[in-house]
Amino acid sequence: GVTYRQLGFPKRAVEYIQRAIESNPNEPSFYTNLARALMDLGTDADSLLALANKALLLNPKEREARNIKGIALTRKGEYREAEYLYQGLIVDFPDHVDAYQNFGMLLMEAGKAEHAVNFFTKAVMLQPDNPNNYIQRARARLSLNQLEPSQYELSEALERFPGNSDVEHEAARLLFTMNESRKGVEYAEKALKSDPQNYHKAITLGVSCLMNGQPEKSLEAMKLAQKCAPAGN
């Protein structure tokens, strides 16, 4: 089941992990593995919370169960309990990078971006080869209008992860905010070229082109965004 999930087949993973649980319902890691597979399928927060609680009932110190419970609580908007949980998780496992990442996401959701930056920075220190750590920190910085440090950090990320579409997209968003429209268009074009069905990246290209005095190109990008956006967006 875990292997199928790693290969990108979460439905098949769920089937096998459920069979494992039927064979041995007292193994807490089985429930966390099931929760992870269901997360890939977009399951609801209550289902994640139930699985995490089941695992913690079997082993109150189960690291991944505590992590998943924090994710579920964040999704439910129960920020105070989630924050308390992540604080304990980090004390017990100070090198657990997922805890710092998810704590940062919680703080962003709770409107505490200034604190989120610190946890994303710790995640970068623990896992410098993961571009998502840089991306999340850049988003926190942008929400705080901390443009100068973000420029330095994203320059490092662009060098470390050449051709990464998501890093290029964050660079384009930063440059747009800094009124560097020409460079912004350049990075927005690169980001969309690598990920042509991403409507967020098409919108970024559209607004960057409009600021850069390219209305026809902007309209083309906005039409693409409208075409690619899911219903209701």
C-alpha positions as a Markdown table, in Angstrom:
| # | Residue | x | y | z |
|---|---|---|---|---|
| 1 | Gly | 0.0 | 0.0 | 0.0 |
| 2 | Val | 2.8 | 2.5 | 0.9 |
| 3 | Thr | 4.6 | 1.6 | -2.3 |
| 4 | Tyr | 1.5 | 2.2 | -4.4 |
| 5 | Arg | 1.0 | 5.6 | -2.8 |
| 6 | Gln | 4.6 | 6.5 | -3.5 |
| 7 | Leu | 4.1 | 5.5 | -7.1 |
| 8 | Gly | 1.0 | 7.8 | -7.4 |
| 9 | Phe | -1.8 | 5.3 | -7.0 |
| 10 | Pro | -3.6 | 6.3 | -3.8 |
| 11 | Lys | -6.8 | 4.4 | -4.5 |
| 12 | Arg | -4.9 | 1.2 | -4.8 |
| 13 | Ala | -2.9 | 2.1 | -1.8 |
| 14 | Val | -6.1 | 2.6 | 0.3 |
| 15 | Glu | -7.2 | -0.9 | -0.6 |
| 16 | Tyr | -4.0 | -2.6 | 0.5 |
| 17 | Ile | -3.6 | -0.6 | 3.7 |
| 18 | Gln | -7.2 | -1.4 | 4.7 |
| 19 | Arg | -6.4 | -5.0 | 4.2 |
| 20 | Ala | -3.4 | -4.6 | 6.5 |
| 21 | Ile | -5.6 | -3.0 | 9.1 |
| 22 | Glu | -8.0 | -5.9 | 8.9 |
| 23 | Ser | -5.1 | -8.3 | 9.4 |
| 24 | Asn | -3.7 | -6.3 | 12.4 |
| 25 | Pro | -5.9 | -3.5 | 13.7 |
| 26 | Asn | -3.5 | -2.7 | 16.5 |
| 27 | Glu | -0.6 | -1.2 | 14.5 |
| 28 | Pro | -0.8 | 2.6 | 14.7 |
| 29 | Ser | 1.3 | 3.3 | 11.7 |
| 30 | Phe | -1.3 | 1.5 | 9.5 |
| 31 | Tyr | -3.8 | 4.2 | 10.3 |
| 32 | Thr | -1.4 | 7.0 | 9.5 |
| 33 | Asn | -0.5 | 5.4 | 6.2 |
| 34 | Leu | -4.2 | 5.2 | 5.4 |
| 35 | Ala | -4.6 | 8.8 | 6.3 |
| 36 | Arg | -1.8 | 9.9 | 4.0 |
| 37 | Ala | -3.3 | 7.9 | 1.1 |
| 38 | Leu | -6.7 | 9.4 | 1.8 |
| 39 | Met | -5.1 | 12.9 | 1.9 |
| 40 | Asp | -3.9 | 12.3 | -1.6 |
| 41 | Leu | -7.5 | 11.6 | -2.6 |
| 42 | Gly | -8.7 | 14.8 | -1.0 |
| 43 | Thr | -10.5 | 13.3 | 2.0 |
| 44 | Asp | -12.2 | 15.6 | 4.6 |
| 45 | Ala | -10.6 | 16.8 | 7.8 |
| 46 | Asp | -12.9 | 14.8 | 10.1 |
| 47 | Ser | -11.8 | 11.5 | 8.5 |
| 48 | Leu | -8.2 | 12.4 | 8.9 |
| 49 | Leu | -8.8 | 13.4 | 12.5 |
| 50 | Ala | -10.5 | 10.1 | 13.2 |
| 51 | Leu | -7.6 | 8.1 | 11.8 |
| 52 | Ala | -5.0 | 10.1 | 13.7 |
| 53 | Asn | -6.9 | 9.7 | 16.9 |
| 54 | Lys | -7.2 | 6.0 | 16.4 |
| 55 | Ala | -3.4 | 5.7 | 15.9 |
| 56 | Leu | -2.8 | 7.9 | 19.0 |
| 57 | Leu | -5.1 | 5.7 | 21.0 |
| 58 | Leu | -2.8 | 2.8 | 20.2 |
| 59 | Asn | 0.4 | 4.9 | 20.7 |
| 60 | Pro | 0.1 | 8.4 | 22.1 |
| 61 | Lys | 3.7 | 9.2 | 21.0 |
| 62 | Glu | 3.1 | 8.2 | 17.3 |
| 63 | Arg | 4.9 | 11.0 | 15.5 |
| 64 | Glu | 3.1 | 10.9 | 12.2 |
| 65 | Ala | -0.3 | 10.6 | 13.8 |
| 66 | Arg | 0.4 | 13.8 | 15.7 |
| 67 | Asn | 1.5 | 15.5 | 12.5 |
| 68 | Ile | -1.6 | 14.4 | 10.7 |
| 69 | Lys | -3.8 | 15.4 | 13.6 |
| 70 | Gly | -2.3 | 18.9 | 13.4 |
| 71 | Ile | -3.1 | 19.1 | 9.6 |
| 72 | Ala | -6.7 | 18.0 | 10.3 |
| 73 | Leu | -7.1 | 20.5 | 13.1 |
| 74 | Thr | -5.7 | 23.3 | 10.9 |
| 75 | Arg | -8.2 | 22.4 | 8.2 |
| 76 | Lys | -11.0 | 22.6 | 10.7 |
| 77 | Gly | -9.9 | 26.0 | 11.8 |
| 78 | Glu | -9.0 | 24.8 | 15.3 |
| 79 | Tyr | -5.8 | 26.7 | 15.4 |
| 80 | Arg | -5.1 | 26.9 | 19.1 |
| 81 | Glu | -5.2 | 23.1 | 19.6 |
| 82 | Ala | -3.2 | 22.5 | 16.4 |
| 83 | Glu | -0.6 | 25.1 | 17.6 |
| 84 | Tyr | -0.3 | 23.4 | 21.0 |
| 85 | Leu | 0.1 | 20.0 | 19.3 |
| 86 | Tyr | 2.9 | 21.1 | 16.9 |
| 87 | Gln | 4.8 | 22.8 | 19.8 |
| 88 | Gly | 4.9 | 19.5 | 21.6 |
| 89 | Leu | 5.8 | 17.6 | 18.4 |
| 90 | Ile | 8.8 | 19.9 | 17.8 |
| 91 | Val | 9.9 | 19.5 | 21.4 |
| 92 | Asp | 9.9 | 15.7 | 21.1 |
| 93 | Phe | 11.3 | 15.6 | 17.5 |
| 94 | Pro | 13.3 | 18.8 | 16.9 |
| 95 | Asp | 14.6 | 17.6 | 13.5 |
| 96 | His | 11.2 | 16.6 | 12.1 |
| 97 | Val | 11.0 | 18.9 | 9.1 |
| 98 | Asp | 7.3 | 18.2 | 8.4 |
| 99 | Ala | 6.4 | 19.6 | 11.8 |
| 100 | Tyr | 8.0 | 22.9 | 11.0 |
| 101 | Gln | 6.4 | 23.0 | 7.5 |
| 102 | Asn | 3.0 | 22.3 | 8.8 |
| 103 | Phe | 3.3 | 24.6 | 11.8 |
| 104 | Gly | 4.2 | 27.3 | 9.3 |
| 105 | Met | 1.2 | 26.5 | 7.2 |
| 106 | Leu | -1.0 | 26.6 | 10.4 |
| 107 | Leu | 0.4 | 30.0 | 11.3 |
| 108 | Met | -0.3 | 31.4 | 7.8 |
| 109 | Glu | -3.9 | 30.1 | 8.1 |
| 110 | Ala | -4.2 | 31.8 | 11.5 |
| 111 | Gly | -2.9 | 35.1 | 10.2 |
| 112 | Lys | 0.5 | 34.9 | 11.9 |
| 113 | Ala | 2.8 | 35.1 | 8.9 |
| 114 | Glu | 5.5 | 36.9 | 10.9 |
| 115 | His | 5.9 | 33.7 | 13.0 |
| 116 | Ala | 5.4 | 31.4 | 10.0 |
| 117 | Val | 8.6 | 32.8 | 8.4 |
| 118 | Asn | 10.7 | 31.5 | 11.3 |
| 119 | Phe | 9.3 | 27.9 | 10.9 |
| 120 | Phe | 9.7 | 27.9 | 7.1 |
| 121 | Thr | 13.3 | 29.1 | 7.6 |
| 122 | Lys | 13.9 | 26.2 | 10.0 |
| 123 | Ala | 12.5 | 23.8 | 7.4 |
| 124 | Val | 14.9 | 25.3 | 4.9 |
| 125 | Met | 17.8 | 24.7 | 7.3 |
| 126 | Leu | 16.8 | 21.1 | 7.9 |
| 127 | Gln | 15.9 | 20.3 | 4.3 |
| 128 | Pro | 17.7 | 22.7 | 2.0 |
| 129 | Asp | 17.0 | 20.5 | -1.1 |
| 130 | Asn | 13.2 | 20.8 | -0.9 |
| 131 | Pro | 12.0 | 23.8 | -3.0 |
| 132 | Asn | 8.7 | 23.9 | -1.3 |
| 133 | Asn | 10.3 | 25.2 | 1.9 |
| 134 | Tyr | 11.6 | 28.2 | 0.0 |
| 135 | Ile | 8.3 | 28.7 | -1.8 |
| 136 | Gln | 6.3 | 28.7 | 1.4 |
| 137 | Arg | 8.7 | 31.1 | 3.0 |
| 138 | Ala | 8.5 | 33.4 | 0.0 |
| 139 | Arg | 4.7 | 33.5 | 0.3 |
| 140 | Ala | 4.9 | 34.4 | 4.0 |
| 141 | Arg | 7.4 | 37.1 | 3.2 |
| 142 | Leu | 5.2 | 38.5 | 0.4 |
| 143 | Ser | 2.2 | 38.6 | 2.7 |
| 144 | Leu | 4.3 | 40.7 | 5.1 |
| 145 | Asn | 5.7 | 42.9 | 2.3 |
| 146 | Gln | 9.2 | 41.8 | 3.3 |
| 147 | Leu | 10.5 | 42.2 | -0.3 |
| 148 | Glu | 14.2 | 42.7 | 0.2 |
| 149 | Pro | 14.9 | 39.5 | 2.2 |
| 150 | Ser | 12.5 | 37.6 | -0.1 |
| 151 | Gln | 14.5 | 38.8 | -3.1 |
| 152 | Tyr | 17.7 | 37.4 | -1.6 |
| 153 | Glu | 16.2 | 34.1 | -0.6 |
| 154 | Leu | 14.4 | 33.5 | -3.9 |
| 155 | Ser | 17.7 | 34.3 | -5.8 |
| 156 | Glu | 19.2 | 31.5 | -3.8 |
| 157 | Ala | 16.3 | 29.2 | -4.6 |
| 158 | Leu | 16.5 | 30.0 | -8.4 |
| 159 | Glu | 20.2 | 29.0 | -8.4 |
| 160 | Arg | 19.6 | 25.9 | -6.3 |
| 161 | Phe | 16.5 | 24.7 | -8.3 |
| 162 | Pro | 17.1 | 25.8 | -11.9 |
| 163 | Gly | 14.0 | 25.4 | -14.1 |
| 164 | Asn | 11.6 | 24.7 | -11.1 |
| 165 | Ser | 8.3 | 26.2 | -12.3 |
| 166 | Asp | 7.0 | 26.9 | -8.8 |
| 167 | Val | 10.1 | 28.8 | -7.7 |
| 168 | Glu | 10.0 | 30.8 | -10.9 |
| 169 | His | 6.4 | 31.6 | -10.2 |
| 170 | Glu | 7.2 | 33.0 | -6.8 |
| 171 | Ala | 9.9 | 35.0 | -8.3 |
| 172 | Ala | 7.5 | 36.5 | -10.8 |
| 173 | Arg | 5.0 | 37.3 | -8.1 |
| 174 | Leu | 7.7 | 39.1 | -6.1 |
| 175 | Leu | 8.9 | 41.1 | -9.1 |
| 176 | Phe | 5.4 | 42.2 | -9.9 |
| 177 | Thr | 5.0 | 43.5 | -6.3 |
| 178 | Met | 8.4 | 45.3 | -6.7 |
| 179 | Asn | 7.2 | 46.9 | -10.0 |
| 180 | Glu | 9.9 | 45.0 | -11.9 |
| 181 | Ser | 7.5 | 44.2 | -14.7 |
| 182 | Arg | 10.0 | 43.2 | -17.4 |
| 183 | Lys | 11.8 | 40.7 | -15.3 |
| 184 | Gly | 8.5 | 39.6 | -13.8 |
| 185 | Val | 7.1 | 38.7 | -17.3 |
| 186 | Glu | 10.3 | 36.7 | -18.0 |
| 187 | Tyr | 9.9 | 34.5 | -14.9 |
| 188 | Ala | 6.1 | 34.2 | -15.4 |
| 189 | Glu | 6.6 | 33.0 | -18.9 |
| 190 | Lys | 9.1 | 30.4 | -17.8 |
| 191 | Ala | 6.8 | 29.2 | -15.0 |
| 192 | Leu | 3.8 | 28.8 | -17.3 |
| 193 | Lys | 5.8 | 27.2 | -20.0 |
| 194 | Ser | 6.7 | 24.4 | -17.7 |
| 195 | Asp | 3.2 | 24.1 | -16.2 |
| 196 | Pro | 0.8 | 25.3 | -19.0 |
| 197 | Gln | -2.4 | 24.1 | -17.3 |
| 198 | Asn | -1.8 | 26.0 | -14.1 |
| 199 | Tyr | -4.3 | 28.9 | -14.0 |
| 200 | His | -2.5 | 30.7 | -11.1 |
| 201 | Lys | 0.6 | 30.9 | -13.2 |
| 202 | Ala | -1.4 | 32.1 | -16.2 |
| 203 | Ile | -3.0 | 34.9 | -14.1 |
| 204 | Thr | 0.5 | 35.9 | -12.9 |
| 205 | Leu | 1.7 | 36.2 | -16.5 |
| 206 | Gly | -1.4 | 38.1 | -17.4 |
| 207 | Val | -1.1 | 40.8 | -14.7 |
| 208 | Ser | 2.7 | 41.0 | -15.3 |
| 209 | Cys | 2.2 | 41.6 | -19.0 |
| 210 | Leu | -0.5 | 44.2 | -18.3 |
| 211 | Met | 1.9 | 46.1 | -16.0 |
| 212 | Asn | 4.6 | 45.8 | -18.6 |
| 213 | Gly | 2.4 | 47.4 | -21.3 |
| 214 | Gln | 1.5 | 44.2 | -23.2 |
| 215 | Pro | -2.3 | 44.2 | -23.2 |
| 216 | Glu | -2.7 | 41.7 | -26.0 |
| 217 | Lys | -0.4 | 39.2 | -24.3 |
| 218 | Ser | -2.1 | 39.8 | -21.0 |
| 219 | Leu | -5.5 | 39.1 | -22.5 |
| 220 | Glu | -4.2 | 35.9 | -24.0 |
| 221 | Ala | -2.9 | 34.7 | -20.7 |
| 222 | Met | -6.1 | 35.6 | -18.9 |
| 223 | Lys | -8.2 | 33.6 | -21.4 |
| 224 | Leu | -5.9 | 30.7 | -20.7 |
| 225 | Ala | -6.4 | 31.1 | -17.0 |
| 226 | Gln | -10.2 | 31.1 | -17.5 |
| 227 | Lys | -10.0 | 28.0 | -19.6 |
| 228 | Cys | -7.8 | 26.1 | -17.1 |
| 229 | Ala | -9.5 | 27.3 | -13.8 |
| 230 | Pro | -11.7 | 24.7 | -12.1 |
| 231 | Ala | -15.4 | 25.4 | -11.9 |
| 232 | Gly | -16.3 | 28.2 | -9.4 |
| 233 | Asn | -13.0 | 30.0 | -9.6 |
